Amino acid sequence: MRPRQHVPRRRLPDSHVSLTEREKNNFQCIATLAERDAKRYTPAGIPMVAARLLHESDQVEAGIGRRVEFDMAAVAAGQIAEMLERAELGQMFRFCGFMARKNRNSKALVFHLTDIETIS
């Protein structure tokens, strides 16, 4: 077995605009609200709502058309949880937020919602 070769990281030029921590993990997706769990509360009293989102779109990759379909787990806290609880199942929304592991030991990702906008 060969030892791994160290590959030095490429330094960005000083003129490169640095990203804030929030900008480094910013995810947005237009999707249908497919499922929603009942609202629950954390021990600190913060409302939480878990949901499943369904996305379908046509994308172009390397000049070739591609149909993209997936569903993902999402969770909302606080005021966004209240909005998600009132949102109509089957309706399309623009969801914004960030991705994080389901828990510390998991490789599965969950979309943590920070904003919801109705798509007309």
C-alpha positions in Angstrom: 0.0 0.0 0.0 1.5 3.3 -1.1 1.4 6.2 1.4 -0.8 9.1 0.4 0.8 12.0 -1.4 0.3 15.4 0.2 -1.4 17.8 -2.2 -0.8 21.4 -1.1 -4.0 23.6 -1.0 -4.2 26.2 -3.6 -4.1 29.7 -2.1 -6.6 32.2 -3.3 -5.3 35.6 -4.4 -5.6 38.3 -1.8 -8.1 40.1 -4.1 -10.5 37.1 -3.6 -13.6 38.1 -1.7 -13.9 36.0 1.4 -17.2 34.4 2.2 -18.9 34.8 5.6 -19.7 31.6 7.4 -23.4 31.9 6.5 -22.5 32.2 2.7 -20.4 29.1 2.8 -23.5 26.9 3.5 -26.4 28.5 1.8 -28.9 26.2 0.1 -32.1 27.1 -1.8 -34.5 24.9 -3.5 -37.9 25.1 -5.1 -39.9 22.1 -4.0 -43.3 20.8 -3.1 -44.2 20.2 0.5 -44.9 16.5 0.4 -45.2 15.5 4.1 -45.2 17.3 7.4 -44.9 16.0 11.0 -46.9 17.5 13.9 -45.3 20.4 15.6 -43.2 19.5 18.6 -41.2 21.6 21.1 -37.6 21.4 22.2 -36.8 21.3 26.0 -36.2 25.1 25.6 -39.7 25.6 24.3 -38.8 26.3 20.7 -41.3 24.9 18.1 -39.9 22.4 15.6 -41.6 20.9 12.5 -40.0 18.2 10.3 -41.1 17.7 6.7 -40.2 16.0 3.4 -39.7 18.1 0.3 -40.1 16.9 -3.3 -38.1 18.5 -6.1 -38.5 17.9 -9.8 -36.8 19.9 -12.6 -35.0 19.8 -15.9 -31.3 20.7 -15.7 -28.4 21.0 -18.2 -25.1 19.3 -17.3 -22.2 19.4 -19.7 -24.5 20.5 -22.4 -26.9 17.5 -21.9 -30.4 17.7 -20.6 -31.1 15.8 -17.4 -34.3 15.2 -15.4 -33.7 15.7 -11.7 -36.1 14.3 -9.1 -35.4 13.9 -5.4 -36.9 14.2 -2.0 -35.2 15.4 1.1 -35.7 15.7 4.8 -36.2 19.3 6.2 -36.6 20.8 9.6 -37.8 24.2 10.7 -37.5 25.9 14.0 -39.1 28.9 15.7 -41.2 31.3 13.5 -40.3 29.3 10.3 -41.8 26.2 12.0 -45.0 28.1 12.5 -45.0 29.1 8.8 -44.3 25.5 7.8 -47.1 24.2 10.0 -49.6 26.5 8.2 -48.2 25.7 4.7 -50.5 23.7 2.4 -49.3 20.2 1.6 -48.8 19.7 -2.1 -48.0 23.4 -2.7 -44.7 24.6 -4.2 -42.4 26.9 -2.2 -39.0 28.4 -2.4 -37.1 27.0 0.6 -33.9 28.6 1.9 -31.6 27.5 4.6 -28.5 25.4 5.2 -27.5 21.7 5.2 -26.4 19.9 8.3 -26.0 16.3 9.4 -29.1 14.7 10.9 -27.0 14.1 14.1 -23.4 14.2 15.1 -22.7 10.5 14.1 -24.8 10.5 10.9 -23.8 11.0 7.3 -27.4 11.8 6.3 -28.1 15.4 5.6 -31.1 17.5 6.6 -32.2 20.8 5.1 -32.6 23.3 8.0 -35.1 26.0 6.8 -34.5 29.6 7.5 -37.1 31.1 5.0 -40.1 29.9 3.1 -41.7 31.8 0.1 -44.8 30.8 -1.8 -44.3 30.2 -5.5 -47.3 31.5 -7.6 
